[in-house]
Amino acid sequence: MRFFAWAPSRALMTVAATTGAAMSVGLLGAAPALAHVRVDADGAVPGQYAVLTFRVPNESEKRALTTQLDVTLPNVMSASTETMPGWTARLDRDVAAGTVRSVTWTAAPGTGIAADQFALFRISVKLPDQNSLSFPAVQSYSDGTVVRWDQPAAPDGAEPEYPVPTLDMSTTAGDPHQPATVAQATVAQATAGDTATRWLAGGALVVAAAALVAALLNRRRS
């Protein structure tokens, strides 16, 4: 009986590397970029009331505190802020137009969002009758640094360095009277389907690589 010492060929190594890279890209693409100011509103429907949640991380390389957050609102008709220990909230109202133009959260002296932490800022508003809304934000730090989150997405869809917080309600905008629970279920199903598709694609790549390895082994043995 003859035994053969087998070493992977350059082609096989290239296929394996390509397969691993493809899976890595897929998984990284599925993970949301959380290191930016973001806005979310579960079950939001255009023209209806919703609770907006702004997720604000501290990105200071000097480990300064985040002490203030200013958010421009798309002229909402009604707004009220949630009580937040250690912070005060101020609404800028346009009395003549009957709208709210912005909201500013300010930390008490000596407090704020520390390095490696984040905070959630919530405000209840009546949304305009639009499927997509932008909320330009300004994040201020205790060392005087100011970061403006107001850049739109690039024409190719790439995310800019300081993306503007955007609320997309196109998936729940079909019926303005649709219950929030139904809207949430629709979004959840869509997200689950997308995740499943990514994992299936990654599995197919692994199977293809294994089949190629088996074929090369059989060729060498013959």
N, C-alpha and C positions, 0 to 999 in steps of 0.2 A: 504494500500500500504506500502510495506516494503522498506526501504532505506538501502543501504549497504555502509559502509565507506571503501573505497578502498585505499590501499597503495601499491606501486610498490614492487614486489617480488625481491629477490636477483638476480634471473635469468634474470628478465626483466632489472634490473639496469645494469647487466653485459653486456647484448646485446646492450643497449643504449650506454654504455661507449665504447664498442668495435666498434660500428658503428661510433661514433664521432672520435675515434682515427684513424680509417681507412680513414675517410674523411680528417682528418688533415694531415696524412702522404701523401695522394695523392696530396693535394694542395701544401704542402711543396716541394714535389718532382717536381711539375710543375714549381716552381719558380727557376730561375737561381741563382746560387751563384755569386754575383757581387762583393764581397769584396776581389777580387784577381786581379792581372794583367791579362787582357784578350786580345785576338786578334780576329779581325773580318774583313771580306772583302766581301761586298755584291756582289753576282754574280761572285765570283772568279772561274776561270777555270784553271786547270793545264796547264803550258806552255804558259799562256797568261799574259798580263799586268793586274795588280789589285792595288787598293789602300788599304793598310793594316792600320787598326785603332787599336791602343793599348790603352785600357782603364786602367788608372793607378790611383787607389784610395790611399789616405793617411791613413795608418793603425797604425801610431805611437801613442803608449799609452802615450808618453811624449809630444805629440803635437808638435813634430819637423816638419820642412818643408821637403818635398821631393825635393831634389835639382838636382838629376841626374838619368837618366835611360839609361842603356846600353842593347841593344838587339842584340843577335847573329843571323845573317841571314844565311839561308841555301845556301850560295854561289850563290846568285842571279846574273843574268847577267847584270842587269841595276837597278839603284835606284836613286830616287830624293826625298828630304824631303819637307814638306810643311812649309811655313813661319809661325812661332809661336811667338807672342809677348812675350818678357821676356825670351826667350829660344834661344840657338844656337844649331845647329845640325852638327855633324861631321861624315862623312862616312869613314870607313876603307876599302880601296880598295886593292885587290890583282892585281897589274898591270900586272904581268906576266900571270896570269890565266884569266884576264879580268872579274873578279867577284867582288862582294861587300860582305865582310865578316861580317860587323857589322855596327850599327849606334848608336851614343851616343848623347843624348839630355842633355844639361847642362843649369841650370837656372842662370840668372844674379844674382849678389850679392844682398842679402837681399830679394830675391823673391823665389818662388817655389810653390809647392802644399801644401796648409795649411791643418790642421786637419779638418776632416769632409768634405773634398772636393775631387774632382777627376779631372783629365785632360785627353784629348784625343790627342794622338800623331799619326800623319799620315805620311806614306811614300809610294810612288808609286814604285812598283818593277815589274820585269818580273819574274813570278813564275817558279820554276823548274817543270818538268813534273812528278809530284807526287800528289797523292790524299790527303796525310796527311803531314803537315809540322809543325815542332816544332820550337819555337823561345825562347830559354832560355834568361831570362832577369835578370838584377841586378838593384835593386832599392836602391838608397843611400839617407840618411837623413842628415839634418844639424847638428845633434848631433853625427854623426859618425856611426850610425847604418847602416848596409848593409844587405839587404834581397835578397836572390838568389831564383828566381822563375825558378827552373830547375828539379823538381821532376816529373817523369812519373806516370801515373795512376797505381794503384795496380793491380795484376793479376785478382782480383775479380771485377775490375772496380771502386773501391772506390777512391775518390779524396784525394790525399795527402795534407799535410799541406801547402806546397808551390808548387802548380802544375805549370808545364811548360806551357806557352801559346801555344795552339795548334790550327791550322787551318785545319778543316776537309772539304774536297771538294768532298767527295765520292758521295754526292747527285747531283752534277752538273758536274761530270766528264765523262758523257756518250759521249758527242760530244765536242771536243776542240774548235769548231767554233760556239757553241751554244750561241745566244745573251744573254747578261747579264740579260735582262728583263725576258726572259723565265726561266732562272735559278732561279731568285729571286721568280718568281711565283711558281715554283716547291717547293722550300723550304717553302714558306709561306703556301701552301696548306698542306704540310706534318705537319707543326707546328699546323695549325688550326685543322687538323684531330686528332692529339694527344691530344690537349686541350679538344676537344669535347668528346673524349673517356673517359677522366678522369672525366668530369662533369657527363656524363651518368652513369658511374660506381658509383659515389657518390650518384646520385639520386636513383639508384637501391637499395643501402644500406638503404637509408631513407625509401623507400616504404616498404622494407622487415621488418624494425623495426616497422613501423606503423601497418603492418598486424599482427605482433606478439602481439602488445599491444591490438589490437581489439580482437584477439582470446582469450587472457587471460581474458579480460573483460567479454566476452560472457560466458566463462566457469564459472567465479565467479557468474554471474547473474543466471545461470542455476542451 
